[in-house]
Amino acid sequence: MATSERLTLTEYSRKHQVSISTLRRRIKTGQVDFQLEDGKYFLLDSPLDEQKQLLSQRSTPMPHAPPQTNLGCRSGDESEIKEAPVKELPSDGQLASVRLESEGLFSTAREILAELKKAYALILQEKEEQILELKEEIADLTTLCQVLESENARLIKEASAKESMPPIAEWLDSLDSIK
C-alpha cells in the first residue's frame, strides 16, 4: 500500500481519537497494520477494529515491529545497506514486573521520606526547646548581673562614706578631750 493511504501516529491519533501510547502498544503487540519508514511508523487509515479483523484473517500475524534498516549510507549503493540490530521489546509480563518493582521503590522512597520528615521535625522540636532553655538562662544571668551591679554600687557608696568618717582613734581622742 502507498504511504498516501497511511498516516503517521500523530495524524492517526488526532483523526481517530486514539492516544499515541495506545497505538504504540498495538504496534508492539501486532494488533495494527503498520509500516516503518525512516524511523517513523505509518498506520493504515482505517479504524482499529477493522485493522484487528484484517490482521486476524492473516495466517501469520506480525508479533513485533520489523527490523529497522540503516538508511543513512551516503554511497547510494543499496548493496551496502546493512540491517541494524533491533532490540526485542519487553513483554507485557516484563513491563508489569517493572511497574511492580518501580511501585515498590516508590513506596519505599515514600516511607523513607516520611521517616526523615519525622526525624527532622523531632530534631527541630528539640532545638526549639534548647533555645527556650538558653533564653531563660540568659534572663536569669541578666537579673543576676543587675543584682551584682547594684550590690557593687552600694558597697562602693558605703566604702566612700567610711573614708569620709574620721578614724576611730581620732574619734576616741575627741571623746577623751570632752571629759
C-alpha positions as CSV (number, residue, x, y, z in Angstrom):
1,M,0.0,0.0,0.0
2,A,1.2,3.5,-0.7
3,T,2.0,5.8,2.2
4,S,-0.8,8.2,1.0
5,E,-3.3,5.7,2.5
6,R,-1.3,5.7,5.7
7,L,-1.0,8.2,8.5
8,T,1.7,9.0,11.0
9,L,1.0,8.1,14.6
10,T,0.2,11.8,15.4
11,E,-2.2,12.2,12.5
12,Y,-3.9,8.8,13.2
13,S,-4.2,9.7,16.9
14,R,-6.0,13.0,16.0
15,K,-8.2,11.6,13.3
16,H,-9.4,8.5,15.2
17,Q,-9.2,9.9,18.8
18,V,-6.8,7.2,20.0
19,S,-3.8,8.0,22.2
20,I,-0.3,7.6,20.8
21,S,0.6,5.3,23.6
22,T,-2.3,3.0,22.7
23,L,-1.1,3.0,19.1
24,R,2.5,2.1,20.1
25,R,1.2,-0.6,22.3
26,R,-0.9,-2.0,19.5
27,I,2.1,-1.9,17.1
28,K,4.2,-3.7,19.7
29,T,1.6,-6.5,20.1
30,G,1.0,-6.7,16.3
31,Q,-2.7,-5.6,16.6
32,V,-2.4,-2.9,13.9
33,D,-1.2,-2.9,10.3
34,F,1.8,-0.5,10.1
35,Q,4.9,0.4,8.1
36,L,8.2,1.7,9.4
37,E,9.8,4.2,7.1
38,D,12.8,6.4,8.1
39,G,12.2,5.6,11.8
40,K,8.5,6.7,11.6
41,Y,5.5,4.4,12.0
42,F,2.7,4.8,9.4
43,L,-0.7,3.2,10.1
44,L,-3.4,2.2,7.7
45,D,-6.1,4.9,7.6
46,S,-8.9,2.7,9.0
47,P,-10.4,2.3,12.5
48,L,-8.6,0.0,14.8
49,D,-11.5,-2.5,14.9
50,E,-11.2,-3.0,11.1
51,Q,-7.5,-3.5,11.4
52,K,-7.9,-6.1,14.1
53,Q,-10.2,-8.1,11.8
54,L,-7.9,-7.8,8.8
55,L,-4.9,-9.0,10.9
56,S,-6.9,-11.8,12.5
57,Q,-7.6,-13.1,8.9
58,R,-3.9,-13.2,8.1
59,S,-2.3,-16.6,8.7
60,T,0.9,-15.2,10.3
61,P,0.4,-12.0,12.4
62,M,3.4,-9.8,13.0
63,P,4.2,-10.0,16.7
64,H,6.8,-7.2,16.7
65,A,7.9,-4.3,14.5
66,P,10.1,-5.2,11.6
67,P,13.8,-4.6,12.0
68,Q,14.9,-1.1,11.1
69,T,17.4,-0.7,8.3
70,N,20.3,1.7,8.2
71,L,19.2,4.2,5.6
72,G,22.0,6.6,6.4
73,C,24.6,5.4,3.9
74,R,26.0,8.0,1.6
75,S,27.4,6.0,-1.2
76,G,24.0,5.4,-2.8
77,D,24.8,1.7,-3.3
78,E,21.9,-0.2,-1.8
79,S,24.0,-3.4,-1.5
80,E,26.0,-1.7,1.3
81,I,22.8,-1.1,3.4
82,K,23.0,-3.2,6.4
83,E,20.3,-4.1,8.8
84,A,20.7,-2.5,12.3
85,P,20.2,-4.9,15.2
86,V,16.8,-4.5,16.8
87,K,16.2,-4.9,20.4
88,E,13.3,-7.1,21.2
89,L,10.6,-5.1,23.1
90,P,9.7,-6.3,26.6
91,S,6.6,-8.4,27.0
92,D,3.5,-7.3,29.0
93,G,4.6,-9.5,31.9
94,Q,8.1,-7.9,31.9
95,L,6.5,-4.5,31.8
96,A,4.2,-5.4,34.7
97,S,7.1,-6.7,36.8
98,V,9.0,-3.5,36.1
99,R,5.9,-1.5,37.2
100,L,5.6,-3.5,40.4
101,E,9.3,-3.0,41.1
102,S,9.1,0.7,40.5
103,E,5.9,1.0,42.6
104,G,7.8,-0.9,45.4
105,L,10.7,1.5,45.0
106,F,8.4,4.5,45.1
107,S,6.6,3.2,48.2
108,T,9.9,2.5,49.9
109,A,11.1,6.0,49.0
110,R,7.9,7.5,50.4
111,E,8.4,5.6,53.7
112,I,12.0,6.7,54.0
113,L,10.9,10.3,53.2
114,A,8.2,10.1,55.9
115,E,10.7,8.8,58.4
116,L,13.2,11.6,57.5
117,K,10.4,14.2,57.9
118,K,9.5,12.8,61.4
119,A,13.2,12.8,62.4
120,Y,13.7,16.3,61.1
121,A,10.6,17.5,63.0
122,L,11.8,15.9,66.2
123,I,15.2,17.5,65.9
124,L,13.6,20.9,65.3
125,Q,11.4,20.5,68.3
126,E,14.5,19.6,70.5
127,K,16.4,22.6,69.2
128,E,13.5,24.9,69.9
129,E,13.4,23.5,73.5
130,Q,17.1,24.1,73.8
131,I,16.7,27.7,72.5
132,L,14.0,28.3,75.1
133,E,16.1,27.0,77.9
134,L,19.1,29.1,76.8
135,K,16.8,32.2,76.7
136,E,15.7,31.5,80.3
137,E,19.3,31.1,81.4
138,I,20.1,34.4,79.7
139,A,17.3,36.1,81.5
140,D,18.5,34.6,84.8
141,L,22.1,35.7,84.2
142,T,20.9,39.2,83.2
143,T,19.0,39.5,86.5
144,L,22.0,38.2,88.5
145,C,24.2,40.8,86.7
146,Q,21.9,43.6,87.7
147,V,21.7,42.4,91.3
148,L,25.5,42.2,91.5
149,E,26.0,45.6,89.9
150,S,23.5,47.2,92.4
151,E,25.3,45.5,95.3
152,N,28.7,46.7,94.0
153,A,27.4,50.2,93.7
154,R,26.0,50.1,97.3
155,L,29.4,48.7,98.6
156,I,31.3,51.4,96.8
157,K,29.0,54.1,98.3
158,E,29.5,52.6,101.8
159,A,33.2,52.5,101.4
160,S,33.4,56.1,100.3
161,A,31.2,57.1,103.2
162,K,33.5,55.3,105.6
163,E,36.6,57.1,104.2
164,S,35.0,60.4,104.9
165,M,34.5,59.5,108.5
166,P,37.3,60.1,110.9
167,P,39.2,57.1,112.1
168,I,38.1,55.6,115.4
169,A,41.2,56.7,117.2
170,E,40.6,60.3,116.4
171,W,37.0,59.8,117.5
172,L,38.0,58.3,120.8
173,D,40.5,61.1,121.4
174,S,37.8,63.6,120.8
175,L,35.7,61.8,123.4
176,D,38.6,62.0,125.9
177,S,39.0,65.7,125.5
178,I,35.4,66.2,126.3
179,K,35.8,64.6,129.7
